[in-house]
Amino acid sequence: MLRKIPNMKVQNCNTISAFGGINFVFKFLEEGNLDNFFNKYFPRLANQSIYSWKDIIYSILSIYLCGGDCIEDLQLHLKPHFQKNPFVNLPSSDTVLKRLKELSDNNNHCFAKRGTVEHTYNRNLKLEELNVALLEKFGAFSKDDLTIDYDNTILFNEKSDSKMTYKRNPGYQPGVCTLNEEQVLYIENRNGNSDAKSFQRDTLERIFTLLRSKGIRKADHFRADAASYQFDVINLLKEEVNNFYIGCRNSYIEKYYPQISEWESITDTTNETIEIGEITITPFRQQSRRNKTAPQEYRLIVKRKPNNDGQLNLFTQDHYEYRSILTNNKHWSAAQIARFYNHRGNMERQFDILKNDFGWNCMPFSRLSQNTVFLYITAICRNLYHYIIRYFSERISSLKPNFRVKKFLFRFIILPAKWVKRSRQNYLKLYGELKFST
């Protein structure tokens, strides 16, 4: 027997928004008085300007919290859902792009000592200061231990000024610092032909100078990959941070592996059994003599596990895969340092969030300097989301603090609602249910 299809009666209502939950997000941000922060660090607007800087930032944040992935979604999809919204006056996508262009700074160019390739990088002083001020406002620097991670990522694109990366595709290769594995601390956009190793000391020095200028205390821990295994970088880190942990290329330090006599078996974060050993080494002896400085001793923490094919290594004369960490931490055990360094892999998760949840894969401009502004603004939105999801996860039973944007969208943002005005006041009328935690 065929099932009877029920009759459907459509009632149109243009004032109902599908994203009613975003209003609670706006209210939370309004309590932080962020408007003053934006007005302090952004250029002053004309008195007759229709849209404030708060409208611009809220609009960009709304794109990603409401399921969009590019600036054009403001005009194409979101505009009808923000009519008569008392928190934000939603501008057009052209207005947003025009405002972001106004924030861009000129590119910087440099050459390696023995190279002929021009390296291009771009930083934005105002956005750097704004981001640090927001992080400080929300208490990111008040934790007992401050951990900074540095890494580079490739943003493949075919912009008018993008250069070929080592992956043989054009793009940018920005350097990014994260704070406590949770927030984006610093961004320096680089063109694709500038690898992670080039001019890294200069980049890190700019980061530490920024933090000192804002009165931020010295970081307790700094982690980076093998691109940071450089004489100049290590010398900088020993002065600027309390403890550093730098990955090493095997070709530089594999001569020390046979000298390790004691190995400890531990279980890493993937429940895989590995062996840990350590040795004290004095790297960069030649560079120290050239710079007339005394060579320094550091701990070399070595991890190894049997390789898959069982073949002997020509240099170590065994069948192990080795990974090593150079550190000046003299207080933790080798196992503690190895486990702590493994958490540096969270950088890849942050890059995944920025690229897929906050638009880094869809940069709107054709120039490096303008896309730097976009990367910074969306990173600020990502930092704000960190506090948004933690705030509401404490109050809404269906949310957890580690939710990505997609889950937050389906479980909280998508909530039919409309604004009604009674007695000269605005009221939000919800067509659904919010389950508050008890």
ABEGO torsion letter per residue (X at the ends): XBBBBBBBBBBBBAABBABAAAAAAAAAAAAAGAAAAAAAABBBBBAABABBAAAAAAAAAAAAAAGBABAAAAAAAAAAAABGBAABBBBBAAAAAAAAAAABBBBBBBBBAABABBBBBBBBAAAAAAAAAAAAAAGAAABABBBBBBBBBBBBBABAABBBBAAGBBEBBBBBBBBGGABBABBBBBBAABBAABGAAAAAAAAAAAAAAAGBBBBABBBBBAAABBAAAAAAAAAABABBBBBBBAAAAAAAAAABABBBBBBBAAGBBBBBBBBBBBBGAAAAAAAGBBBBBBBBBBBBBBBAAGBBBAAAGBABBBBBBBBABAABBAAAAAAAAAAAAAAAAAAAAAAAAAGAABBABABAAAAAAAAAAAAAAAAAAAAAAAAAAAABAABBAABBAAAAAAAAABBBBBBBBBGGBBBBBBBEBBBBBX
